[in-house]
Amino acid sequence: MKVEVWSDIMCPFCYIGKRNYESALSQFGGGDHIEIEWHSFQLDPMIPKNSTRKENVYQYLADRKGISYDQSAKMHERVIQMARNAGLD
C-alpha cells in the first residue's frame, strides 16, 4: 500500500499528526508493506520569511484567524495537550 502525506513542517497539527501516524503504523501488522511518500505543503504562504516584528504569537494568530486573543491562547493550550497526548514534550 502507498500512503501519500501532504504536510507543512511549520504546522504543529501536521507534526502531531505525523507522530500519531507513526504510532498507529507501529501497531499495524503490515507496516513493512507500506510505502510512505511525503509531500511538502505550505499552509500559509503569506507568512513573512524574514520578519523582524516582535508581535506576540497569540495576537498574530488572533489577527490571522479572525478570533480573539483569548481564543488564540486557548487554541494554543489545546495544541499543547494534543502534543502531550501524542507523546511529544
Rosetta constraint file for C-alpha pairs under 8 A:
AtomPair CA 1 CA 33 HARMONIC 6.44 0.50
AtomPair CA 1 CA 34 HARMONIC 4.89 0.50
AtomPair CA 1 CA 35 HARMONIC 6.19 0.50
AtomPair CA 2 CA 34 HARMONIC 5.71 0.50
AtomPair CA 2 CA 35 HARMONIC 4.64 0.50
AtomPair CA 2 CA 36 HARMONIC 5.91 0.50
AtomPair CA 2 CA 37 HARMONIC 7.38 0.50
AtomPair CA 3 CA 34 HARMONIC 7.06 0.50
AtomPair CA 3 CA 35 HARMONIC 6.10 0.50
AtomPair CA 3 CA 36 HARMONIC 4.88 0.50
AtomPair CA 3 CA 37 HARMONIC 6.21 0.50
AtomPair CA 4 CA 36 HARMONIC 5.88 0.50
AtomPair CA 4 CA 37 HARMONIC 4.74 0.50
AtomPair CA 4 CA 38 HARMONIC 5.95 0.50
AtomPair CA 4 CA 39 HARMONIC 7.26 0.50
AtomPair CA 5 CA 36 HARMONIC 7.31 0.50
AtomPair CA 5 CA 37 HARMONIC 6.22 0.50
AtomPair CA 5 CA 38 HARMONIC 4.96 0.50
AtomPair CA 5 CA 39 HARMONIC 5.92 0.50
AtomPair CA 6 CA 38 HARMONIC 6.16 0.50
AtomPair CA 6 CA 39 HARMONIC 4.66 0.50
AtomPair CA 6 CA 40 HARMONIC 5.75 0.50
AtomPair CA 6 CA 41 HARMONIC 5.85 0.50
AtomPair CA 7 CA 11 HARMONIC 7.90 0.50
AtomPair CA 7 CA 14 HARMONIC 5.76 0.50
AtomPair CA 7 CA 38 HARMONIC 7.44 0.50
AtomPair CA 7 CA 39 HARMONIC 6.31 0.50
AtomPair CA 7 CA 40 HARMONIC 5.41 0.50
AtomPair CA 7 CA 41 HARMONIC 5.28 0.50
AtomPair CA 7 CA 42 HARMONIC 7.64 0.50
AtomPair CA 8 CA 14 HARMONIC 6.26 0.50
AtomPair CA 8 CA 40 HARMONIC 5.96 0.50
AtomPair CA 8 CA 41 HARMONIC 4.98 0.50
AtomPair CA 8 CA 42 HARMONIC 5.27 0.50
AtomPair CA 8 CA 43 HARMONIC 6.30 0.50
AtomPair CA 9 CA 14 HARMONIC 6.99 0.50
AtomPair CA 9 CA 15 HARMONIC 6.88 0.50
AtomPair CA 9 CA 40 HARMONIC 7.67 0.50
AtomPair CA 10 CA 14 HARMONIC 7.99 0.50
AtomPair CA 11 CA 15 HARMONIC 6.47 0.50
AtomPair CA 11 CA 43 HARMONIC 7.78 0.50
AtomPair CA 12 CA 16 HARMONIC 6.10 0.50
AtomPair CA 12 CA 79 HARMONIC 7.34 0.50
AtomPair CA 13 CA 17 HARMONIC 5.95 0.50
AtomPair CA 13 CA 79 HARMONIC 7.39 0.50
AtomPair CA 14 CA 18 HARMONIC 6.08 0.50
AtomPair CA 15 CA 19 HARMONIC 6.34 0.50
AtomPair CA 16 CA 20 HARMONIC 6.21 0.50
AtomPair CA 16 CA 82 HARMONIC 7.27 0.50
AtomPair CA 16 CA 83 HARMONIC 5.86 0.50
AtomPair CA 16 CA 86 HARMONIC 6.50 0.50
AtomPair CA 16 CA 88 HARMONIC 7.95 0.50
AtomPair CA 17 CA 21 HARMONIC 5.98 0.50
AtomPair CA 18 CA 22 HARMONIC 6.15 0.50
AtomPair CA 19 CA 23 HARMONIC 6.17 0.50
AtomPair CA 19 CA 86 HARMONIC 6.46 0.50
AtomPair CA 20 CA 24 HARMONIC 6.15 0.50
AtomPair CA 20 CA 86 HARMONIC 6.01 0.50
AtomPair CA 21 CA 25 HARMONIC 6.00 0.50
AtomPair CA 22 CA 26 HARMONIC 6.16 0.50
AtomPair CA 23 CA 27 HARMONIC 6.64 0.50
AtomPair CA 24 CA 28 HARMONIC 6.38 0.50
AtomPair CA 25 CA 31 HARMONIC 5.82 0.50
AtomPair CA 26 CA 31 HARMONIC 6.73 0.50
AtomPair CA 30 CA 34 HARMONIC 7.16 0.50
AtomPair CA 55 CA 59 HARMONIC 6.94 0.50
AtomPair CA 55 CA 60 HARMONIC 6.56 0.50
AtomPair CA 56 CA 60 HARMONIC 6.23 0.50
AtomPair CA 57 CA 61 HARMONIC 6.16 0.50
AtomPair CA 58 CA 62 HARMONIC 6.06 0.50
AtomPair CA 58 CA 69 HARMONIC 6.02 0.50
AtomPair CA 58 CA 72 HARMONIC 5.39 0.50
AtomPair CA 58 CA 73 HARMONIC 5.79 0.50
AtomPair CA 58 CA 76 HARMONIC 7.98 0.50
AtomPair CA 59 CA 63 HARMONIC 6.08 0.50
AtomPair CA 59 CA 69 HARMONIC 5.70 0.50
AtomPair CA 59 CA 72 HARMONIC 7.39 0.50
AtomPair CA 60 CA 64 HARMONIC 6.01 0.50
AtomPair CA 61 CA 65 HARMONIC 5.77 0.50
AtomPair CA 61 CA 66 HARMONIC 7.98 0.50
AtomPair CA 61 CA 67 HARMONIC 7.81 0.50
AtomPair CA 61 CA 72 HARMONIC 6.17 0.50
AtomPair CA 62 CA 66 HARMONIC 5.58 0.50
AtomPair CA 62 CA 67 HARMONIC 4.70 0.50
AtomPair CA 62 CA 68 HARMONIC 5.37 0.50
AtomPair CA 62 CA 69 HARMONIC 5.37 0.50
AtomPair CA 62 CA 71 HARMONIC 7.43 0.50
AtomPair CA 62 CA 72 HARMONIC 5.45 0.50
AtomPair CA 63 CA 67 HARMONIC 6.67 0.50
AtomPair CA 63 CA 68 HARMONIC 7.83 0.50
AtomPair CA 67 CA 71 HARMONIC 6.20 0.50
AtomPair CA 67 CA 72 HARMONIC 6.71 0.50
AtomPair CA 68 CA 72 HARMONIC 6.26 0.50
AtomPair CA 69 CA 73 HARMONIC 6.28 0.50
AtomPair CA 70 CA 74 HARMONIC 6.18 0.50
AtomPair CA 71 CA 75 HARMONIC 6.05 0.50
AtomPair CA 72 CA 76 HARMONIC 6.29 0.50
AtomPair CA 73 CA 77 HARMONIC 6.39 0.50
AtomPair CA 74 CA 78 HARMONIC 6.33 0.50
AtomPair CA 75 CA 79 HARMONIC 6.33 0.50
AtomPair CA 76 CA 80 HARMONIC 6.29 0.50
AtomPair CA 77 CA 81 HARMONIC 6.31 0.50
AtomPair CA 78 CA 82 HARMONIC 6.12 0.50
AtomPair CA 79 CA 83 HARMONIC 6.13 0.50
AtomPair CA 80 CA 84 HARMONIC 6.27 0.50
AtomPair CA 81 CA 85 HARMONIC 6.13 0.50
AtomPair CA 82 CA 86 HARMONIC 6.27 0.50
AtomPair CA 83 CA 87 HARMONIC 6.44 0.50
AtomPair CA 83 CA 88 HARMONIC 5.09 0.50
AtomPair CA 83 CA 89 HARMONIC 6.90 0.50
AtomPair CA 84 CA 88 HARMONIC 5.02 0.50
AtomPair CA 84 CA 89 HARMONIC 5.88 0.50
